[in-house]
Amino acid sequence: MKESFSFRLLWAAAWLFGRMPRWFRYGVSDVLSFLLYRVVRYRRTVVADNIARSFPDKSPGERLRIERRFYRHLGDVFVETVSLVSMTESRLRRYMVYENREVVDSASCGRPMIAAMSHYGQWEYTIGYSLFTDHPVKAVYHPLSSPMAEMFYKKMRSRFGTEPVTMKAVTRSVMREIAAGRHPIVALIADQTPPIMGVKNFIRFLSQPTAFFIGMERMALGFGMSVVFMAIRRTPKRGYYTVRFTQIYDGVEQVPPDTITRRYATALEELIRENPEYWIWSHKRWKHHPDAERPYIDEEE
């Protein structure tokens, strides 16, 4: 009962915040960014270390600029995500523009599809893609430890028709859709650090050996799913984003192991190098390291 009341209170507060004027919301973002960077110093060491290891060729001044701009973007991500609680369909269509939806239409024609995403730009706005397709859209997520936070994000992410599905349940969900003659679109963020037991090997990404989730590749090969990379870019106007799709696997091609994962990593690295400040550097992305059981396979060597 207490959790239910707390959830309703949180939802109401987020709804009211989202209805505030634009200048107010981004003013809050500026204050939040300052507090995270200067006062709380939220994961400053992690962020600085990740940027330094990823861009060894950049000067200390260049890396510091990326760091500071990242925290400004982090404040925007928080404010924009909370604002989704009361965002209208028309506003979301303005804030997130899909430039070449024909790529998805082609890739999802006659087969299920994976939309390979990342923590870049404003990934939460992609919950509105269900407005542009007749296919069921499923957003894969990791359950949160807080029941209230879990309820909040599930309700927020399902507002426009997208179905949040846990990583453990996504395979069964896809199988049910296929059995019913439908071709789901599975939105999957694949740039997080996998648990060590799920690491098979390391590939080169941002100048260093990096472990990736292998679930995306296994699902694509197991179900004959096409894979489309979503490049979310921030426009010069604050709070507005565009998306361009690039197909990296057609669901039929016979490929060697790790090929799909490598293509995803390559596409993501190119996007990050364009504007590094829009990737979430505060994740402890490089916790694992190669060893005898999990080798580093560097194509450049």
N, C-alpha and C positions, 0 to 999 in steps of 0.2 A: 504493500500500500504506500509506504514511504517512497520507494523507488518510483512508483507510478506518478506520485505527486511531483517529485523532483524532476521527472522527465517532462511533465506538462509545463512546469515552470520554466525549464530550460528551453523548451520548444517555443513558448510564448515570448521569452526574452529574445531569442534568435529571430523570431518573426518580426518583432518590433524593430530590432536593429536593422534588419534587411529593408524595412520601409523608411528608414532615415534617409535624408538627402545624401547624394553622392559625396559632396564635400565633407560631410560629417564622417561617413564610413571610412574614407581614405585618410581623413585626419586621424582617426583611431588607428588606422594601419601605420601611419608615420610614428605615432607615439609608441605603439607596440614594437615596431622595428627598433626604435631607439632603446627601449627597455631591454629587449632581447640581446641587443649587441653591446650596449654600453653598461647596463646595470646588472642584469642577470648573467650576462656573458654566456648565453645558452650555447653549449657545445662549441665554443670558440676554438678550442684546441683541435677538436675533430675536424671542423670545417677548414681551418688553416692547413692542417696536415693533409687532408684529402686534396685540396687545391694544389698544394706544393708538389705532391706526388704525381698528380695528373698532368701538371704543366711545368715540368722541370726546366723548360726552355724559356719560361717567362721570368721577368725580373720581379724582385720582391714588391716593387710598387704596383706592377700589373696584377699580381696575385692579391694584393691588399684591396685593389679596386673591385675585383671580382667578389671578394669576401663581403665588402660593405654593400655592394649592390644586391648580393644574395639575401642579406638580412632584410633589405627593403622589400624585396620580392616575397620573402617569407611572410611578412606582415600582410601583404596583399592576398596571398593564398589563404591565410586564416580568415580575413574579413570577407573575401569573396565566397569562401565555402560556407560560412555561417549565413551569408545573405541568400544562399540557395533555398533556405527554408521558406522564404516568402517571395522568391523570384517568380515572375510570370513567364509564361511560354514565350510571349513576344520579346521580353527583355533578354531571355536566354538566347533566342535566335539572333539577336543583335550582338550580344557579347561573344558568341562562339559561332564563327562562320566556317562551314565546310566547303572548301573551294573545289574539290573534284570528287564528288560523291559517286560519279560513274565508276570509279575504280572499285568501290565497295559493291556497287550493284553488280558488276561483272564478277568479282571474286566470290560473292555469296549466291550467285545464280546456280541453282542445282546442287549446292553443297554447303555444309556448315562452314563458318569462318571464324578466325581468331583476329581480333583487333589488338595488335601488340602495342601496348602503351608504356609510358614511363612516368616518373615523377618529375616532369618537366612542364613548364608553363602552368596552365590551370587544368589539370587532368579531371578534377571533379566536375567541370562543366560538361564533360562528355556524357554525363547521365542523360542529357537531352537528345542523344542521337536516336533514341527510340522514336522521336517525333518525325524522323525522316525515312523510316523503313517499316515494312510490314513484317519483317523477320523478328522473332523474339530476341531481345537483347539481354544478355546476362553479364553482370559485373562481378568478377571474382574478387573476393576480399578475404583477409585474415580476421577471424573473430577478435573482438576487443575484450580485454579482461573486465572492464567496467560494464555491468549490465545496462546502465543508463546511457553510456556512450554508444553501446551496441545498438540500442533502440533508436537513438538519435540518428546515427549514420544510416541505418537500414531504412528508416522512414524518409530521410532526406534524399537518399540515392534512388528511391523508388518513386519519387514524385511524378516523373514524366513517363512512367511505364517500364523503366529498366528494372530487372529483377536481380537484387543482390544475392549471390550464391557463394558459399564458403569454398575454399580450395578443396576440402575433402569431399564436398558434395557435387562439384562441377561435372565430374565424369558421368555420374548417374543422371544428372540433369540433362546433359547433352544426349545421352543414350535415349532418354525418354522422348526428347524432342524429335530425334531422328526416327524412332519407332513410330511416332505419330505423323510422320511425313513432313515435318517442318525442318527448316535449316537455320539453326540459331546462330547469332553473332555473339561471340564470347569476348568481352573486353577484359584483357589480362595485363596487369602491370608486372613486367618481368625484370625490373632492374634492381630489385632488392637482394640482400644477401641471403642465400639459401642456408638451411641448417647444414652442418658439416656432414651429416650422414647422407645428405642428398647430393653432395658434390662428387662428380665423376672425374673431372679434370679442370684445368684453368686455361683460359684463353686470353689473348692480349686485348686490353681495353683501357683507354686513357693512359697509355704508356706503362702499364703494369699488369701482372697476372691477376685475373679476376674470375671468380666463380659465379656462375649463373644458374638459375633454376632450369631444370631440364624438363619440367612439366609441360611447357608450351610446345616443345619439339615432340615430345611423346604423344601429346594429344593430337597434334597436327598429323603425324604419321599414322597414329592408331585409327583415327576417324576419317582420314582423307580430307582434312580441313585446310582450306587456303589460309594464308597468313598475310595480313596487311599491316604495315607499320604506320602508326599515326604520329605525324610530326606536328606538335602543337607549338605555334609561335605566337609570341606576344607582339601586338602591333604598337606603333608609337603612341597611340592613345591608351592611357592607363585603364586596365580592366577589360580590354578588348583583345580577342585572340582569333587566330585562324588555324585551320587544320588542313594539311595536305596528306593524302594517302599514297603509299607506295607498296605494291604487292611484292613480297619477298619469297613467297612460296605458293604454288598453284594447287596444292593438294594431290598432285599426280606425279610430279617429277621424282625420279629415283635419286636420292641424294645420300652422300656419305654421312656418317654420324657427326653431329654438331654443326652441320651446315646451316640449318635454319637459325640456330642460336648465334652463330657467327654473323650471319646476315643482319640479324636484329642488332647485335652489338655494334656492327659497323655503321648502320643507319643511325643508331642512337649517338654514337660518338661524333659523327658528322654534325648532328643537330646541336649537341652540347658545345662543340668547338665554335659554332656560329656565335652563340651568346651564352657563355658558361654560367652567368649569374642566375639563370632561370631553372637550373637543375637543383635538386635538394641535396646539398652538400653535407647536411647535418646527420645523414644516415651513417652508421658505422659500416660503410660499404666494403671495406677490405679487412675484415676480421680474420678471414681464413687465408692460409698460405699453402703453396704446393708442397707436397712431400712424395715419398716413394710410391704411395698408394694412389695419390691424386696428382699426376704430373702436370707440368706447365707446357702446353703445346703452343708454341709461338711460330706462326706461319712466316714471320719475317726472318727467322733464323735459318 
